[in-house]
Amino acid sequence: MARVLINLPPRAKRGEIIEIKTLIAHPMETGYRLDKTGAAIPRDIISRFVCTYNGDEIFRAELFPAIAANPFIAFFTTATESGELAFIWTGDHGQTQTEVRQITIE
Amino acid sequence: MRAFLLGALALGAAAAEIAPEARRSGYDFAGPETRAMQDDDMANPGMLWVMQGEALWDKKSGAADRSCADCHGDARISMKGAAARYPAFDAALGYPVDLEQRINHCRTERQQAEPLAWESPDLLALTAFVAFQSRGLPVATPVDARLRPFSDVGSELYHRREGQLNLSCGQCHDDNWGKQLAGSPIPQGHPTGYPLYRLEWQSLGSLQRRLRNCMIGVRAEPYEYGAPEAVALELYLMERARGMPIETPAVRP
């Protein structure tokens, strides 16, 4: 499991626009680099990131080899109701990591 | 004649060491985006290593089956200010050791575990976690007579011209800081944020890694990791930065 930092306000007012910041530890190996012996280092990147809010997709990003290691993704959404936000990172070979955070609407 | 004299004076003054009040962290030379990244713990990628280090702190390891926490307890208390005092003199070894070496010494002696490789994720994580406990505290390299000969060696290495470019550290970092080198500002070379996240590395890295980079830059033979020269240079740099706040984990371009 990769290390992840997720920042979102634990509480928000209904209708408030909130910022969500995510950071995940990942090498984002491009596949174009060679190791010391000249052999190609296999590509290993996160290719997709999705955020859902109570099951509804609110943000999606496709990632490519030119994106730096440890991708930082920040975005905004409108706080509508209490519940959970799920963050799903998907790698090249379909492996996923999911993190869930709760939000309370006042 | 007078202009010549003034010019000579200016040159003489430029070669001197940086006055304490004129010292500036590399943070001040970084761009606004890089500074914002360092300032926000949720955007600072160095915090990923601090998190990992926190987990490693409590993990039992080695034949002694002991964790760092078993001896040192809560790092937030026991390690507060520790990194600000390194490199420190080790009486048993008879020479100064830096923070990475101290951690590895603890591993081999107390935990009876294999030492961690230089620049390995685990060593960087533990070092970052320990140094993070000193964030905001001033660099307080001990005033220790036993350290004197080693910091003198460090000073000598700092001021000695090296490599095919025949440059000393001081020629850039004392005499020409604030100017541009191939489009990048030259900082004063204060090691207050290590281990730090360098965007160029796309990773956290140690001060020794940075020193090796500089030496390769002037086309000199870099010191091996953990070489006495490297630690002496670290010691001199920390003394030179005495009183400046620790920033670990810093972010630099």
Interface residues (C-beta under 8 A of the other chain):
Chain A: R3 L5 I6 N7 K21 L23 A25 P27 M28 A68 A69 N70 F72 A74
Chain B: D40 D41 M42 A43 P45 M47 L48 M51 Q52 L199 Q202 S203
